[in-house]
Amino acid sequence: VDIVKLLLFSRTISENDIVVKNISLHTSVPEIDKIASSLFSDESIEKDNQTIEIINGAEVAGLGNWLSRLLANMGVSVVLVSTSSVPEETSNIYYSGKKTYTIERIGKILGYNIVKRNEQAIADIVISIGKDSIFRLGF
């Protein structure tokens, strides 16, 4: 049923609306980010205008920066990436105030627990990467 729906939907798309981008091994990182941003940016996330802090507690070097790049390509403003001094077992998304579209969307994409907390952090949203997400994120 889904294949038929996709087939019918694809026939409604004009050839002028199709954009093809080629990425090779020689494509620079900034160029790849530019292409990814054009494909994956989310206007609703940009409108929420929330800042994000990422804390890598998974004991995997570079995981926080990798997640930062992914989120930035979606239109998120990442203000800080750091490494936790204590390893974390589980991954969580912390927020204070009201739960926004950005929190819900990132929670769905990453599959992390969403936890409301009372204290204010540097950013509107804090993402704590735990060991449970190493394989989920492709590391």
C-alpha positions in Angstrom: 0.0 0.0 0.0 2.8 2.4 0.9 4.6 1.7 -2.3 1.5 2.6 -4.3 1.1 5.8 -2.3 4.7 6.8 -3.0 4.3 6.0 -6.7 1.2 8.1 -7.0 2.8 10.9 -5.0 5.9 10.9 -7.1 3.9 11.4 -10.3 2.6 14.7 -8.9 6.1 16.2 -8.6 7.1 18.4 -11.4 10.5 17.8 -13.1 11.3 21.5 -12.2 11.0 20.7 -8.5 13.6 17.9 -8.6 17.2 18.8 -7.6 20.0 16.4 -8.0 23.2 16.9 -6.0 26.3 14.8 -6.4 28.7 14.1 -3.5 32.0 12.4 -4.1 35.0 11.6 -2.0 36.6 14.9 -3.1 33.7 17.0 -1.9 34.7 19.3 0.9 33.1 19.1 4.4 31.7 22.6 4.1 30.1 21.8 0.7 28.6 18.6 2.1 27.2 20.5 5.1 25.7 23.1 2.6 24.0 20.3 0.6 22.8 18.5 3.8 21.4 21.8 5.2 19.4 22.5 2.1 17.9 19.0 2.3 17.3 18.6 6.0 16.7 22.0 7.4 13.4 22.3 9.3 11.7 25.7 9.2 9.7 25.0 12.4 13.0 24.3 14.3 14.4 27.6 13.0 11.3 29.5 14.1 11.5 28.0 17.6 14.9 29.7 17.8 16.2 27.6 20.7 19.8 27.0 21.6 21.3 23.6 22.3 24.1 22.4 24.5 25.6 18.9 23.8 27.4 17.0 26.5 29.2 13.8 25.4 29.1 11.3 28.2 29.5 8.2 25.9 33.3 8.1 26.1 33.5 8.2 22.3 35.7 11.0 21.0 34.0 13.2 18.4 30.4 12.0 19.1 29.3 15.4 20.4 30.8 17.2 17.4 29.2 14.8 15.0 25.8 15.3 16.7 26.3 19.1 16.6 26.9 18.9 12.8 23.8 16.8 12.3 21.6 19.2 14.3 23.1 22.3 12.8 22.2 21.0 9.3 18.6 20.8 10.6 18.7 24.5 11.5 19.4 24.2 15.2 21.7 26.6 17.0 24.3 24.6 18.9 26.1 27.0 21.4 28.3 24.5 23.3 29.7 21.0 22.9 31.5 19.5 25.8 32.7 16.2 27.3 31.2 15.0 30.6 33.7 14.3 33.4 31.5 11.3 34.4 30.5 8.7 31.9 26.7 8.5 31.3 24.8 5.3 30.6 21.6 6.7 29.2 21.0 9.6 26.7 18.6 12.3 27.6 17.2 15.6 26.3 16.7 18.1 29.1 14.6 21.3 28.9 13.1 23.9 31.2 9.9 25.8 30.4 7.5 24.5 27.9 8.1 21.5 25.6 8.6 22.9 22.0 8.5 21.4 18.6 12.3 21.4 18.5 12.4 19.2 21.6 9.8 16.8 20.3 11.5 16.6 16.9 15.0 16.0 18.1 13.6 13.4 20.6 12.0 11.5 17.8 15.0 11.6 15.6 17.5 10.5 18.3 15.2 8.3 20.3 16.4 9.9 23.6 14.3 10.3 26.8 12.9 13.9 27.1 13.2 15.1 30.7 11.9 18.4 32.1 14.1 20.0 34.8 13.7 23.1 37.0 17.2 24.5 36.8 18.3 26.7 33.9 21.3 25.8 31.8 23.5 27.7 29.4 21.2 26.7 26.5 17.4 26.2 26.2 17.9 22.5 25.6 20.7 20.2 26.9 21.4 16.9 25.1 23.4 14.4 27.2 24.8 11.6 25.1 25.1 8.3 26.9 26.7 5.0 26.1 23.3 3.6 25.1 23.4 5.7 21.9 26.8 4.7 20.5 25.4 2.1 18.2 22.2 4.0 17.5 24.1 6.9 16.1 26.3 4.8 14.0 29.5 4.7 16.0 
